Amino acid sequence: MTFKTIVYSILICSSFIACSTDSESTPSFTDGNNDIITEEIKERNRKNVGSSANDLLSNSTYKSTVFEIFYVKDYKPTDETIENFKKFVTERLNKSKGWELRLEEITVPAKTSYTVDDIIAMENNLRTQYNTDDKIAVFGIYLDAEYANNTENGSVLGIAYQNTSFAIFENTVKSFSNKPLAPSRTVLSSTVLNHEFGHLLGLVNVGSNMQTDHQDTAHGKHCNVEDCLMFWTAETGEGLLNSITGGQIPTLDPQCIADLQANGGK
């Protein structure tokens, strides 16, 4: 796979969200084919998590993928996190025309927490890339405050909330990486990023059918193998600190990989 260049683009934003970029480019008002992005087109990327698993994995409908990832100022994912994600994508997606990643800084009003509705509203203002005839688009955002549904026993690090959308609560990731004997921020952030994208790829049993029974039904759409990337503890800071061993990013277990391969992936 040779499509590994990070592309930067400047976006037109609403009055309460300011954008910046590391290089010059042209504002985008279309889907890349000079077609106006209508509400009907946007609905392609507003479906349930896992419903686009085959579209993301296989080469049958969409020949390429574009990742549009935003981050709140001072909460940019580390360069190593991005490299780890690029490796994960390359290993799993089966795209004849490859993929590209666009990384963009934003400034937002101060908040103490984000609900899913808050995040969807931000996406609706920020997102410029939607599915076209032969390209599928993924939206991601790195946030500066915690998830509104956190509990005393669980601090959520990331969520997959639509068929091509995910959010990482990087402020929470940073706070857990600063704890004594904790893995690095890169290891934690990479684990959460890969895990949430794994849900978009249909894991576990949410769009990519299981080839063998390995779903942890007690914890929803997760794998029952403790050292697998898709084990449920990867979504909470408390659980992740206890599950990561040797400071290494967890990988997919063979059963999860078999599910993805059966659904058109590598």
N, C-alpha and C positions, 0 to 999 in steps of 0.2 A: 504494500500500500504506500503510495507516495504523496497523498494529500494530507500534509501535516502542517501547513502554514496557518498561523493565526492571523485572521483578517480583522482589521479594525474599521468600524464605520460610524459616522456621526448620525444621530437620530433626531427627529423632530419630536419633542416631548411636550407634555401638558405644562401648564403654568406652575405647578407645584413640584415638578421633578426636573432637575437640571442635569444635562448630560455633558460629558467631556470625552475627548478621544486623544489617542496618542499619535494619530496621523491624519492627514487630510483625505476626505472622500466626499462623495455626493450624497445629499439626503435622499432617503428612499421613500417613495410614495407608492411603489408598485411591488409586485411579487417577483421582479427580476425579469419578467417577460413583457414588460410594459403594459401589463394588465392591472386595472384598478383592483385593489383588495376590497372586496365586498363583504358584507356580513355573512353571506352564504359561504364564502371562502374561509372566513375566520372560524366558522362552526366546525370545519374539518379538524381543528386543533382544540376543540372544547368538548371532548368526549371523555368517557370514563378511563381511568388508569388501566392499561393493558390492552385496550381495544385496538391500538395501533402496533402491537408487538410484531406481527408479521411484516407490516409495512416498514418498520425500523430495521428488522433483522434481514429480510430477504431482498433479493434484487428483482423480484417479479413485477412490482408496480413502480417503486421509486428507486432510481439508479444512484442517487446521491443523497447526502444528509448535510444540513447546515445546523450548527449549534449556535444559538444566540444567547450568550450568558452575560448578565449584568451583575454588577457588584456595587454596593453602597460604599462611598468613599471611606478609605481606611480598612475595608474588609475584603480586599481583593484576595482571591485564592493564590497560594504561593505558586511560583513557577513550577516547582516539583509536583504540586497537586495537578496542575494542568497537564504536565508530561505523563503522569500516571494515568490520567483519564484518557489521554490520546492513545496510550498503549492498550488500555482496556477496550476502547471503541474499535481500534484496529483489529484486535483479536476476535471480536464478536460480530461485527456488522459485515454483511456480505453485499458490498456496493461496488458495482463495476466502475462508477465514476467518482468513487471516493467520498470524502467529506471535508468540510471546513469548519473552523471554530472562530466565532467573532466575540471578542471580549470588550466590554464597555463599562466605564465608570459612571455612576449616577450619584446625585445628591438628593436626599429626601428630608422632609421634616422629621424632627426627633420624635421617636415613639419608644414606649417601654415594651411593647409586644405587638405581634402580628397575628391576626386571624387568617383563615383561608380566604375569606371574602376580601380582606385587605390586600392579600397577595394577588388575587385574581384581578382586582381593580388596578393594581400597579402593572400587571402584565398587559391588561387591555390598553393602557396608556403607552407602554414602552415597546411592545412587540411589533416588529416590522416584517418578520419572516414567517410565512405560512406555507402549507403544503401546496405545491404546484403539480403540473402534470407528471414530472419525473423526479421531483426533489421533495423530501420530507424535512420539516423544520422542527427543531426542539428549542424550547425556551427554558432558561434557568436563571435564578437570581440568588445572590449571596446577601444576606440581610444583617442588620446591625443591632437587632434586638431579638428577644426570645419568642418562642411560639406561645400563643395565648392559652393553649390547652395543656401547658406543662402542669405536672402535679408535684407533690413533695417527693415522690419516689421515682419520677421520670422526667428528665429534661430532654425534650425532643431535639435532635440535631438536624434532621432534614425530613422533608415530605415529598412524595410524588402525588400530585393532586388533580391532574388532568392527563389525557392520553399522551401529550408531548410536553408536559410542564413539570418542573420540580423546583424546590426551594431549599436552600441550605442556611441554617441559622448560625452563621459564622461567628457571631459574637459568643454564642454558647460553646461552639467548638473551641474557640480561643480560651475561654474560661476553664474548660476541662483540661486542655493541654498544659495549662499553667499549674496544675495540681502536682504535688510531689509524686515522683516515679511514674508520671503519666507518659504515654507515647507522645511524640512530637505533634505539633499542629498539622503538619503535612500528612502524617499517617492517619490521624483522626479524620481530617477533612477529606482525604482521598477515599477512605473507607466509606464515609457517608455518601459522597458523590457517586461512587461506583454502585453502592447499594441502592440508592434512589433511582439511578438509571436502570438498574436491574429490574425494578418494579415496572418501569416503562416498557421493558423488553418482555414483560409478561410473567415474571417470577414473583411468587411461586403459585402456579395454577390460576393465574389471573390474565390469561391471554396466550400463554405458551403452555400447552397441555403437558401434564406430567407423563413421562415415559415409565417411571416407577413411582410408587407412592412415597413421597418424602415431604409432604406438607405438614407443618406444625400448626394444626388447626386451632390450637389453644391460643396462638398468637397471630392469627390471621394468615396473610399471604406470605409466609416465611418458610424457610427450609428447616428441617428438624436435625440437621447435622451441625453440631456446635461450632466447628471451625470453618464453616462455610460463610462466604460474604453475605449470603441472604438469611443468616440466622437473625432472629428478631432483636437481639441486643445491639445490633449495629445502628439502630435508630435512636437510642438514648445514650446520653453521656455516661450515666452510671453503669449501664450494662456494657457499653463498649470498653470502658476502662478495665472491666473484669474479664472481657473476652479476648482482647488483643494480647497475643503472646510474643515475646521477643521483639517487640516494636515493629512487627511486620504487618503490612496490609493484607487482610484476609482475601482469599481467592474463591472463586466459585467451585463447588464440589462437582464431581463427575455427573451427578444426577441433574444438577441445574444446567450444566453445559449440554447434556443430552437433550434436555427440553428445548433449549435455544436452537440446537442444530436441527431438531425435528421440525422447528418452525421457520426454517429458512436461514438461520444464522450459521456462523462458523463453529 
